[in-house]
Amino acid sequence: GTSITSVSRGRRSRQLLICTPAPFAGRSVLSQQRSVQPVIAARAVTPRGPLAAEAGRSRGRRASAQRSAAIMETPPEAVEMAVEPTGPPAPAPAPEVVRTSFVIPDLAAFANGLQALSRPQRVKRLLFVADRSINVDQAKRAAELALFEATPGGDASSIRAAAQKVQDLGGNGDSTQADAADTQSRDKLRKAEADLARARTARDKSATKTAYANVAACHVERGDLAPAVKAFSRARDHCQAGSSDQVEACVMVAVTAAAHGAWSNVASYCAKAEHALDAPGVARNNNTIHRRRLKTCKLASHLDGKRYAEAAREAVAVASGLVDEDDEATPGFDFVPSQDVAAQAALLAVSSFDRSQLKSLCVDDAAYKTTLAQRGSVAAKDVVEVCYAGDYAKALSFIAALGDELALDPVLAPHASALKEKAVDRLIAQYCKPYKTVDLARMASAFSLEQDALEDRVARLVGSGQLGDLRVDLVDHALRSSTSSKRDAALRDVLERGNSYLSEVRGLLLRTSCVEHDLVARGRATGPADRGGLRGLDRWAGGAPLAAA
């Protein structure tokens, strides 16, 4: 039922529209009132005096009685409850999987290069290659290597996922050892937790730190990264301030948090580790390795925030530092394997650095060039050189090859398309920078692109302001500068000032010549106030007033 009433509170009154359902069979009126949520629509009404307020109170009492009667009279089907239907939220759309035709030359050597990662991370990386490869043979081989890598470990989910992937690709995937591996790893974790409890009971700080580290290692082996981050942070709390153990614990927290995607923890513990590394009492034997691991974590953090310029600087610094580092690494201590750094640094550099930065940070850096020569692919080795030299067609082919290669890298794959577009846009801006007028047909020939596609890309760059004052001339199919350069403006200003100076000098010379030859000029009188006064050169020359004609 529906009733309208006015309720007065103080000097304000409100009109209420109340919808209430009828009673249900077999229940009291009081219980029915408690189970019903009336829908109330209120509209404020400005009172016009005390009489209106008293009338509102009277209407409120009458409406209360009507409400009680309506509860008994209104059928349930006549009530429309204004309640939005509730339910689980719609699932977010799954990200599009970009597959690539890039073929890894030696997949076994590639898998061997992942030994710096923890076992679950190695399995995830090989499964990522299997998911993103168009080549069926490469995908099947990667899935088999992932199953071979996961079987000795304690992560049951990795064993089942690898076995399922092998079966999907037509192989023989056996996941019978998953339950046994899970039981074994769980027993190992319980033993480590018991050791931790004994160390805490004994109040032994060193033993507690070691026990927390063992618990964290067990969680990492099982693929549980969130409790591993927490345990490593607890181990760091029990380390001596400024010690090498504290630095190592901070690095482990940062690496594990990066693998887990907890980027706030990555930034925090990277700063703590760098501060501890600069302390005077820290041993210097592992500083290079620790700094490289921290830089890779910050690289991934910058990529997650789409701060590509900062990520490029970190990647180039990591690539330059790999020259002094051997290939031996302790498993579980790295987030990005060293074999991926060369391609990452190359694509980030050409997409984020201008020509002068490419020269100073990459072309002239012998350590960076050595790393690319030892660990990089053909595209990674040559893309920086050809971009700096201005060989645009070859540069575009190398950028496309790098994009396909990095589509198999889980760190850079979500950003590969955006980085390729940024690299091409930067090359176009580099091509147009020296010119006032650019012929788009010749430019398309230099880039080996279709002219229509190039015009669309150039129009987008002009609209975003990345080409400065250049504007598209669709009639002549050219780019033209819309404003003059600063040099031309300065030359025009100098000429105008010179002409003004010459005019003033000629006027002064003329006046001097007139005074020298006793030549006085006067103007025509314009009124009685001007008669008998000095006008024009008479006043300047000091002559007597002239009589008006």
N, C-alpha and C positions, 0 to 999 in steps of 0.2 A: 504494500500500500504506500501511498505518497501523501505527505502532509506538509504544509507550509506554516511556519510559525516565526514569530519575532521574539528574540530574547534580548533583554536590556541589561547591560552591565555598566553601572555608573551613568555616564552621559552619552554612551554609544549603544546602539541597538543593532542586531543582526537578524536577517531573515534566513531561515534554515530550510533547506529542501531535504527531507529525510525519507529514504526508501528502506522499508523493513519487511522481512519475510513473515509469512504466517506460521503458526506453531506446527510442529511435527506431531504426528500421532503418538500418544503414549508418553509424552514428556510434559513437564510442568512449564508454566509461562516463564518462571524465573530462569530455569535452565535454558529455555529457548532464547531468552534475552541475552544470556551470557554467551551463547554459541553463535550469535549473529553479529556481524560487523556492519553496521549501517553505513550507507554511503551518504555523506553530507556535503552539500554544496552551499557555501556561505556567501552572502553578498552584503557588504556594509551599507548601512543606510544612515544618513546624517539626521539626528533627532532635531525636532523643531521646538522643544521646550519640555517642561516637566510633565505636561499632560501626555505628550507623545511617549515619554519614558514609562509612565504608569500604564498607558494603553498597551505598550509592548510587553510589560510584565503580565498583564491580564491575558494577552494573546498567547504568551508562553505557557501559562497554566492550562489554558484551553487546549493548546496543541499537545501538551503532555497527556491529557486525558484522551485525546483523539489517537495519539500514538499507541496507547495501551489497548484501545479498542481495535485499532488497525492490525495489531499483532494477532488478534483472535480471528480476524475476518479475511485477511489477504491470503490467497492461495500461494503456495511456494512457487508455482510456475509463473506467477505474475511478477516476480521480483527479478530484476536484472542487476546483478552485482558488478560494480565497476572495478573488477580486479583483473589485472593483466595475467594471462596464462604464464605460469612459470615452468621451467624445465632446464635441462642442461644446456649450456651455451653451445652455439654452433662451433664445430671444430675449425681451427685455423687451416687455411689451404696449405697443402704440403708444398715445400719449395720444389721448383722445377729442377730435375736432374739433367745436367748438361753432360752429355757423353762425348768422348773424343776418340779420334782415330789414331792418336799418337801411340806408337809402339815403343816400348822400353827395350833397348838393344839386348840387355842381359838381365832377365828378371831375377835370376838366382843371385847375381851380384847386387842387384837393387835390394833384394830382401836381406842380404848380408850387411848392407850399409845401414839398415834400420836397427842394428844391435844396440845403439846408444839409447833407444827408447825402451820403456817398460814393455813386458810381454803383451799385456792387453792392448797397448797402443800400437805395437807392431802388427797385431792381428787386425785391428781396426784399419790401419793404413793399407794392408794388403786387400782387405775386403772393399775398401774404398776404390782401389784400382780395379778390382773385379766388377764393381757396380758401374764405374764410369767408362770402361773400355768397350769400344765398338767391336774390336777384334775378339772373337769368341775364344780362340785358342789362348790369347793372353789372359782373358778374364778367367777361364777355367784353370790355367796354371797358377794365377794369383790366388784363387780360392783354395786350391790344393796346398799351396805354401802357407796360407793362413791357417788351415786345419792342422798342418804339420807343426806350425809354431804354437798353436793354442793347446794341443793335446798334452804336453808335459806340464802346463801351467795349472793354476787353481781357479780360473775363471770359467765356470760352467756355461755361462751365457755366451762367451766367445766361442767355446767348442761347438755349442749347438748352432750358433749363427754361421760358423764356417762350414759345418757339415751340411746345413740346409742349402747354403750357396753352392756347394759342390754338387749336391743332388739336383738343384735347379738347372745347372749347366750340363747335366748329363753324366756326371761322375758318380763315384761310389763314396758317399760321405757317411762316416761312422761316428755317431755321437754317443755310443754306449759308455764311454769313459767319463762323460760329463758328471754323472752323479758321484762317481768315486773321487774325481778331482775336487768336486765341491765339498765332499765330506773330509777329505784330507786337508784342504785349505782351511776349513772351518776349525778342525782340531788344532791346526797350527796357530790360528788366530786366538783360540781359547788359551793355549799355552802361553802365548805372548801376553795376553791380558792378565793371566795369573802371575807371571813374572812382574808385570807392572804393579799389580796390587801388593806383592811382597816388597818391591822396592819403595813404594810409597809408605808402606807400614814401617819400614826400617828407616825412613827419612834420609835415604842415601840419594843425594842430588845427582851424582854422576850415573848411578844405576837407574834412576828414574828417567833421566834423559835417554839413555840407551834403550830402556824398555819402551818408551814412547816411540822412538824411531823404529823399533822392531814391529810394534803394532801398526804403525803407518805403512811399513813395507808390506805387511800381510794384507792390509786393505788395498794397497796398490796392486798386489798380485791377484787379488780377487776382482779387481775392477771397480771397487767402491772408492771413488775419488773424494767425495765429500768428507767422510770420516778420516780419510788419509790426510787431507789438508788440516783438519782439526788436530790430529795427533802430531803432525810435524810442527804445528805452531806451539803445541804444548812442549815438545822437545826443545824448541827454541827458547821457551821461557825458563828452562832449567839449565841453559848454557851460561857459561861465564861471559860477562859483558866484554866485548872486544876480542873474543877468542876466535880461532879458526872454526871451532865447532858451531859457534853462533852464525858465522857466515855461511857455512854449509847448510845449516838448518833453514836459514832464510831463503837460500837458493832452492832448496827442496820444496819449501812452501810455495814459492813463486812458480816453479815448474809444474807442480801438481795442480795448483790453482789454474794455471793456463790450460792444462789438459782438461780440467773440469769446466772451464769457461767462467770462472769467478774472477772477473777482470779487476774488481776493486781490490781484492786481495793481492793480485799481481802487482798493481801499482804500489800498494803499501809496502809489500815485502821486498820489492826491487829497490825501493828507496832505502829501506832498512839495511839490506845487504850491501848496497854501495856505500852507505855511511860506515858500516862495519869494516868494509874492505879498506877504507881510507884511514882506519885507526892505526896508530903507530905500532901496536904489539901484534898485528896479524902477520902470519907467515906469508911469504911472497911466492911460494912454490906453485900454488894452484890459482893465483889471482887471474891469470889470463883465461883459464877455462871457466872460472866462475863468472867473470865479466861477460864472456861470450854467451853463456847460458842466460844471464840476465837480459842481455840485449835481444836474444831471440824471443824471450817472454814479452819484452816491451814492444818488439816488432809485431807480435800477434795482437797485443792490446791496442796498438795504434791502428792496425788493420780493422779490428772490430769497431773502433770509433770512426773509421774512414778518414783518418788523418794520414793521408798517403805520403805527404812530404816528410813527416817525422819517421814514418815507417821506412821510407827509402834511405834516410840517413842511417838508421839503425842497421838496415840490411847491408849497406855498403861497408859500414864499420865492422860488422861480423865477417863479411867476406875478406876484408883486408886483414883481419886478425887470424884467419885460419892458416896463414902461411907458417906461423910459428907454433902450430899445434899439431900433434900427431893424431893419427886416426883412432888410437886406442881410447876408449871411453868406458866408464862404468855404466852398466845397464841401469836404467831407471832414473838417470840424472838429466836427460835431455828432453826438450820438447820438440825441437826442429832438428832433424838429422843434418849433418854437414853437407851431404850430397844435394840437398835442396836449396842451399843458400845461394849458390851461383845464379841459378835461374831466377830466384826471387829478387835478388839484388839487381839483376840486369833489367827486368821488366819494370820494377819500381823506379829505377834511375831514369830510364827514358820517358817514363810517364810523369815524373815529378820535377826533374831538374831542367833548367834552361841550358843553353849551350856553354856558357861560362862555368856553370856548376859541373856539367859533365866533364869539362876539361880538367878542372882542379881536383874533383873528387874521384874520378874514374880513369880518364885517359892518361893523366900524368901520375897516377898512383901505381907504382910498380907492384906493391903487394896485392892490390885488387886484380891487376891483370894476371899475376901469377896464379891466384886462386881460380880465376875463370879458365885459365889454360889447363889447370890440373883437374878441375872438378866439373866444369861447365860443358854444356852441349855446344854444337856448332853455332846455333842461334844465339846462345848466351854469350859466347866468346866474341862475336862480331857485331852484335846489334848496337852496342854503344859506339864503336868506331864508325860505323856507317851513318848513324844518326848525327854524330859530330861532323863527319865529312860532308854531309848533305846528299848522300846517295839515297834518295827518298824511296824509289821503287824497291830496292833491295832491303831498305829498313822496314818497309811495310811487310814484306814477306817474312823477315826475321821476327817481327812482332807477332804476326799470326802464328808462326811456329812456336814461339814462347807461350802464347796463350793456350795452344793445344797441349803443350807439355805440362803447364801448371794446372790444367784442368784435372790432373791426377794428384795434385797436392791439396790436401784438405784445408791447409791454412790459407792458401791464396786462391783456391778454386772459386769461392763465392765472390771474389773481387776481380777475377781475371778479365771478364768482359769489360767492366768499367775501366780497368787500367789500360786495356788495349785502346779503347776509345780516347782516353786522355792522351795516350802516346801519339795517336794519329793527329789529334787536334793540336798538340804541341808542335809537331812537325809542320803542319800547315801554317801555324803562326810563325815558325822559324823561316819558312820559305817566303812569306809575305813581308817580313819585317823590313828588308832594305829598300822596298819599292814603294813608289807612289801609285803606280798603275801596274796591275797584274793581269795578264791574259789567261783566262780560265782554261782555254783550250791547251795552251802550252803547259799550264800547271797540271792538267789532267794527264798529259803525256808524261810529265816528269814523275808523277805518282803512280802511273799505270792504273788509273781509275777511270770509270765512265764519267763523262763530263756532267751528265745530269745528277749523278750521285754526288759528285764533287760540289756542284752548285748548291745542292740541298745542305750539305755539310757546312759549306762556307757561309750560307745564309744564316744557319743556326749560330755559327761562331760570331758573325757580325751582330746578330741580335743579342747575344750574351756579352758583347763588348770585349771579346778576346782578341780581336784584330785591330784594336785601336780605333783610328778615325777612318778606316777603309769602309767603303760602301759598295754594294753590288750594283753593277750596271747591267741589267738583263737585256738591254737592247744590243750592246756591243759585247756581251758576255765577258765582262772584265770587272776587276776590283779597282776602285779609284779612291784616292784620298779626298775626303770631304773638306778638310781644312788645310791651310798652308802650314809648313813646318815652322819651327821656332827660329830657324836660321833665316828664312825668308822674311818673317815678321821683324826680326832684328835689323836686317838690311833696309827694309822699308822705313823703319823708325829712324835709322841713321840718315837716310836720304832726306826725309822730311825735316829733321832737325838742321841738316846742312843748308837746305833751301831757305828755311826760316832765318838762319844766321846770315846768309848772304843778303837777304832782303833788308834786314835791319842795318847791316853795314852800309849798303847802298844809300839808305835813307840818311844815315849819319853823315856820310860823305857829301851828300847833296846839301844838307843843312850847313855844313862847314864851308862849302864853296859859296853858298849864298851869303853868309856872313862876311866871308873874305872879300867879296866884290860889292859889298853894301847893297845887296839886293834883298828887299823886304817885300814879302807877299802878305796881302791881307784878304780877308773874306768879305762878302757882301753883308751889310748890316741887316739884321732880321727884325729889329724892333727898337723902340726908344731906349730900352735898358742897355742895348749894345752900343749906342752911339757914344763916341768919345772914349771908349775903353780900348784896352790893348787886346788884340785878337791874333791868333795864329803865331807866326814867327816874330811879330812885333814885340810880344811879351817876352819871348825867349832872347831876342837880340837886345832888349833894353831900350828900344826906340821910343819916341814920343807918340802919344795917341794921334791917330790920323782922323781928319774930319770926314764925316760921312758924305758921300756923294749926293 
